[in-house]
Amino acid sequence: MADLKSQFEQAAKDVHSLDERPDNDTLLRLYALYKQGSEGDVTGPKPGFFDFVGTAKYEAWAKLAGTSQDDAMTKYVALVGKLRG
C-alpha cells in the first residue's frame, strides 16, 4: 500500500513534466483518477450550468464512483507512465 501511495505521488509530480500536453479527454481522465485516488467518491454539489470546465471535471470524477482508491491510484500511475512513454 505504501509503495502504491509513493508511486501515485510520484506520478502526480511527473504529470507536470510531460513532453506534450495531453488532449482534453485524457486530462479529464487524469483529473478524475487523481481525485478518486486521493479523495474517494465525488462529494458536494455539481457546479452550475455555466461552469463548463467544473461540470466536466465533476462528471468525469462522478463516473468513477465506487472505484476503490487503490484501483484509481493504480490506473492513474499506469496512465501517467503511458503518457511519459
C-alpha positions as CSV (number, residue, x, y, z in Angstrom):
1,M,0.0,0.0,0.0
2,A,2.7,2.5,1.0
3,D,4.5,1.6,-2.3
4,L,1.4,2.3,-4.3
5,K,1.0,5.6,-2.4
6,S,4.5,6.7,-3.2
7,Q,4.1,5.7,-6.9
8,F,0.9,7.7,-7.0
9,E,2.6,10.8,-5.5
10,Q,5.5,10.5,-7.9
11,A,3.1,10.2,-10.9
12,A,1.3,13.3,-9.7
13,K,4.6,15.1,-9.9
14,D,5.6,13.5,-13.2
15,V,2.4,14.6,-14.9
16,H,3.6,18.2,-14.7
17,S,6.7,17.5,-16.8
18,L,5.2,15.6,-19.7
19,D,6.7,16.4,-23.1
20,E,3.3,17.1,-24.7
21,R,0.1,18.4,-23.2
22,P,-2.5,15.6,-23.2
23,D,-5.8,16.1,-25.1
24,N,-8.8,17.3,-23.0
25,D,-10.3,13.8,-22.7
26,T,-7.0,12.5,-21.3
27,L,-6.7,15.5,-18.9
28,L,-10.2,14.8,-17.6
29,R,-9.3,11.1,-17.1
30,L,-6.2,12.1,-15.2
31,Y,-8.1,14.6,-13.1
32,A,-10.8,12.0,-12.3
33,L,-8.4,9.2,-11.4
34,Y,-6.3,11.6,-9.3
35,K,-9.4,12.8,-7.3
36,Q,-10.8,9.3,-6.9
37,G,-7.4,8.0,-5.8
38,S,-6.8,10.8,-3.3
39,E,-10.3,11.6,-2.0
40,G,-12.6,8.7,-3.0
41,D,-16.1,9.2,-4.4
42,V,-17.1,12.7,-5.6
43,T,-18.8,14.9,-2.9
44,G,-20.5,18.2,-2.9
45,P,-23.0,19.8,-5.3
46,K,-22.4,19.7,-9.1
47,P,-21.1,23.0,-10.4
48,G,-23.6,25.4,-12.1
49,F,-24.7,25.0,-15.7
50,F,-22.4,27.8,-17.0
51,D,-19.3,26.4,-15.3
52,F,-18.4,24.1,-18.2
53,V,-15.0,23.1,-17.0
54,G,-16.1,22.5,-13.4
55,T,-19.1,20.4,-14.7
56,A,-16.9,18.3,-17.0
57,K,-14.5,17.6,-14.1
58,Y,-17.3,16.8,-11.7
59,E,-18.9,14.4,-14.2
60,A,-15.7,12.7,-15.1
61,W,-15.0,12.1,-11.4
62,A,-18.6,11.0,-10.7
63,K,-18.2,8.3,-13.4
64,L,-15.6,6.6,-11.1
65,A,-17.9,6.4,-8.1
66,G,-17.5,3.0,-6.4
67,T,-13.9,2.6,-7.8
68,S,-11.6,1.8,-4.9
69,Q,-8.9,4.4,-4.1
70,D,-6.2,1.8,-4.7
71,D,-7.6,0.9,-8.1
72,A,-7.8,4.5,-9.1
73,M,-4.2,5.1,-7.9
74,T,-3.1,2.1,-9.9
75,K,-4.8,3.3,-13.1
76,Y,-3.5,6.8,-12.6
77,V,0.1,5.6,-12.3
78,A,-0.3,3.4,-15.4
79,L,-1.8,6.3,-17.4
80,V,0.9,8.7,-16.5
81,G,3.5,6.0,-17.3
82,K,1.9,5.5,-20.7
83,L,1.9,9.3,-21.4
84,R,5.6,9.5,-20.4
85,G,6.4,6.9,-22.9
